[in-house]
């Protein structure tokens, strides 16, 4: 009989520098009824040996070597399909769960709010060296989140916990370029309520290499394509659409 309450899905590729901190943040959780599924996309930096060592020390840690040329959405769906828990938590391999009560707080909230299908929290932003460079604060209540979510994603993916059956009912992650997490969040939100805990739960790592204007332009275009799918389903679509077009124009101006 499966008794796992929450499955944590972590994708990784050549991030051995950051993995120990990410895994340690899970191991120190006060809530202990979890499994950690680490999916490695053929890393060449010793990631496999490192994770297997953690697996030997704690059988809740599981290593999956992805041997096909999967895109990120397919890898996330692989984790979703392997998961045994009722709830899914996400942790990208370069982020850190700083709050040792993160899972405890989120599971308690979800059990006390049956209408909540996806729960997040606030985050500290760190750079490649682990230095704090900012904070991420979002709206906390469902109505507030819905009023903002087409303008910008109101969740840090590494902070969310959502119901597995709901995610599978909406067909999991779709490949949409940048923003497969945003798209899934919007789909899940059609099945119930959103909430964010007001506490700072995680450290989200921002990489300078991802801040090029080419990447920002692609991200802006992908954001536009995602929100167009939810035109009739979330508030303030036309204002969000105008903002999305303006964002593309501004990034193109900077690029040229």
N, C-alpha and C positions, 0 to 999 in steps of 0.2 A: 504494500500500500504506500502510495506517495504521500509524504508528510511535509514536503518542502513548501514553505509559505511564499517565499519570494525568490525569484531567479534574477540574477544580476548578469547582464550581457555586456561584455567588454570586447571590442574589436581592437586589434593591434597589428602594426607592421613597422618593424625596425625602430621600436621605441623603448629599447631596453634601458635607456637612460632614465625614463620616467616610470617604468612599470613597478619597481619596488614600492614607491610612494603610493601609487594607485592601489596596488593590492593590499598594502598595509592599512590603508584607510578602510578597506572592507573588513579585514581581519580584526580590527579593533572595535567594530560595531557592537554595541550592547545587545542589540537584537541578533540572535544567533541562528535562527531557523532560515538559512539561506543557502543557495548554491551560487557559485561564481563560474560562469561559462566564458572562458577566454578563447576567442577565435583568432588564430594567427594566419595572416595571408602570406605564408612562405617568407618569413623574416630571415635575413642573413646575418643578424647581429648577435646570435646566441639566445634569442627570446625563448625558443622551444625548451632548451635546457633549464633556463631560469624558471619558467612556469612549471615544468615537470618537477622541479625541486619543491616548489610550493605545494604541488599536488601530493607529493609524498608526505609532506608535513601535515596536510589538512585535506581530508577526502571531500570536503565541500568545494574545493577548487578543481575545476575540470578543464582540460586542455583539448582544443579541437584545432587540428591543422587543416585549413581550407586548401584543398589541392586542385581546385579549379580556378579559372579566371573569372571569379565572381566580382560584380560591382558592389559598392558599399551597401546598397539596399538588399541585395541577395544575401550578403553576409549577415546583416541584421536580421533578416527573416530566417536564416539558418538558426541563429541563436534563439529566436522566438519559437521556432518549431521544436528545438531541443529542450526548451525550458519546461521544468516540471512544476513550477510555482503557480499559484493563483495570480500573483502580482509580478510585474516585470519592472526592474530598475535598470537604468542605463548608466554606465560609467565609461567614458572614453579613456583610453589608456594613458593619456597625458594629463588628466584631471585628477583631483584629490578630494575625497570625502573628508572634510576637516572635522565635522561634528560627529563624535562617536555615537550619538543618539539619533543620527539622521533616520535610519530605517525604523527605529522604535517610534519616533514621532510621526512618521508618515503612515506606518501601519495602523497606529492607534487612530489617527485622523480618518483614514479610509474606512475603518471598521465603525467609526462613529458617524460617518457621513456616507450612507449607502448610495446616494445619488452622485457622488464624486467618481468620475472615471479616470481622471488624470490629475496628479498633484505634484507641484514643484516647490521651489524655494529660492531664496536669494543666493548670490554668489560673490566671492571675492575674485578679482581678475589678477592673474599673475603672469609674468613673462617667462621666457625660456629658462631663466635662472631661478625661478621660484620667488622673485621679488614682487610684492604687491604693487600694482599699477592702477588699480581702480576697483569699482564695485558695480554689481548689477542688481538693480532693484526693479521689481515688477509689481503690477497690481496683484492684490491677493484674493479678491472675491470674484465669483463667476461673472456677474454682470459687468464689472469693471474690466475684467480680462477680455470679454467678448467685444467690448467697445473699442479695444485697442489692438486686437490680435491681427486684423488685416493690415494695420499700419506697420506692425513689427511683431515678430514672435515674442510671446510673453513667458517663455520657458527656456531655461538652460537644460539642454538634453541630458547632461550628466546628473542633473538634480531631480529628474522626474521619476515617478512611480506610476504605472498605469495597470489597468486590469487586462490580463492576458486574453481572456475570452472576447473582450471588446475589440482589442487590436486585431485578433484573428478574424473576427466577424466583418471587419472593414478591409480585409485582405492585406494587413500588415503594411510594410514600407513599399512605396513605389519609387522607381528610379526617376528622379526629376532634376538631375544635376545636383547643384548645391541646394540643400533644403529638404532632403527626404524626411528628416525628423519633423520639420515644420508641417509638411503635408500630412504626416500621420497624426500629429497633434490636432490639426483641423478636422480630420476625419473622426477621430475619437470624440472630439467635442460635440459632434452631432448626436452622440448617444447618451450624454449626461453632462454633469457640471465640471467646470474647472476650478481649481483653487491653487494658491501658492502659500506656503508657510512664510511668515514674515522674517524668520531667522535666516542668517547666512549659513548655509549648509555645506558648501563646497568651495574649492578653488578651481576656477576655470582658466586654463592656460591659453594665452593668446600668443600666436607665433608671428613674428615680423615678416616671415616669408609669405604668409597668407594675406598680407595687407597691400599687395600691389594693386595698382589701378585696374589692371587687366582682370584680376580676381574679383575686385569690387564691382566691375561692370558685369561680369558673368553672374555674380551673386544677385545684383539688382535685377537682371533679366529673369533669372530663375524665380525670384520673389514675385515678379509680375505674373509669370505664368501660373504660379501656384494660386495666388489670390483670385485670378480670373476663374478658377474652378469653383470658387465658393461665393460667387456673385450674389446669389439669392439666399445664402445660408448664414451669413454673419453681418452685423451692422456696419454702416458707414463705408460701404464698398466703393462708391464713386470718389469719396475723399481719399480713401486709401489708394485707389487707382491713380488719381492725379499725383499723389505723392510718389508712387512707384515710378511713373513716367518721368517725373522731375529728377528723381534719384538717378535714373539711367542717363538722362541728359547731362547732369552734373558730372557723373563719372566719365562720360565720353569727352566732355570738355577738358577735364583734367588729363585724360589719356592722350588727347591730341594736342 
